[in-house]
């Protein structure tokens, strides 16, 4: 079974890896962002790796806010 380009394993846990768009790399501070899929099962990781666009967007937004000195809105 071929691997997935954005899926990798660190220890026993699978992670999602995504490139940061070139136009924001300088302000974002990274070329790549990763986060845990919170699973050790390869089949489950394959299902989850295609689902994170919302999480990826939230991670980028939060990191961009942090780097730009904005405070998160309080509820």
C-alpha positions as MATLAB code, in Angstrom:
seq = 'XXXXXXXXXXXXXXXXXXXXXXXXXXXXXXXXXXXXXXXXXXXXXXXXXXXXXXXXXXXXXXXXXXXXXXXXXXX';
ca = [
       0.000    0.000    0.000;
       1.543    3.344   -1.006;
       2.105    6.004    1.623;
       0.313    9.316    1.883;
       2.291   12.500    1.179;
       1.034   14.325    4.300;
       1.112   11.361    6.676;
       4.114   10.411    8.767;
       4.778    8.556   11.966;
       6.724    9.891   14.931;
       7.308    7.076   17.387;
       4.048    5.123   17.359;
       1.704    8.059   16.618;
       0.755    9.315   13.156;
       0.993   13.006   12.266;
      -0.334   15.269    9.530;
       2.237   17.394    7.733;
       1.384   20.339    5.480;
       3.390   22.985    3.684;
       2.758   26.607    4.609;
       1.820   28.703    1.538;
       4.865   30.528    0.133;
       3.272   33.966    0.408;
       3.023   33.727    4.215;
       6.143   31.704    5.096;
       8.067   34.802    6.153;
       5.406   36.059    8.553;
       4.349   32.571    9.673;
       7.902   31.607   10.555;
       7.817   28.028    9.277;
       7.789   26.278    5.933;
       5.844   23.336    7.306;
       3.272   22.703   10.040;
       2.530   19.390   11.719;
      -0.012   18.110   14.196;
      -0.952   14.781   15.721;
      -3.759   12.684   14.286;
      -3.953   11.049   17.731;
      -3.872    7.492   16.460;
      -1.425    4.631   16.271;
      -3.485    2.760   13.677;
      -2.366    3.226   10.060;
      -5.838    2.679    8.567;
      -7.416    5.222   10.906;
      -4.579    7.671   10.190;
      -5.273    7.380    6.455;
      -8.919    8.284    7.093;
      -8.008   11.197    9.363;
      -5.210   12.681    7.252;
      -7.688   13.850    4.614;
     -10.049   15.434    7.163;
      -7.895   18.146    8.800;
      -8.427   21.191    6.543;
     -10.466   22.889    9.280;
      -7.944   21.967   11.948;
      -5.082   23.027    9.658;
      -6.809   26.367    9.066;
      -7.318   26.837   12.808;
      -3.676   25.998   13.540;
      -2.444   28.460   10.896;
      -4.799   31.191   12.118;
      -3.780   30.737   15.757;
      -0.059   30.696   14.922;
      -0.395   33.727   12.649;
      -2.235   35.614   15.405;
       0.503   34.703   17.882;
       3.263   35.830   15.529;
       1.504   39.098   14.759;
       0.975   39.900   18.425;
      -2.814   39.628   18.425;
      -4.649   38.268   21.430;
      -7.310   35.637   20.988;
     -10.852   36.929   21.363;
     -12.319   36.060   24.719;
     -15.834   34.666   24.990;
];
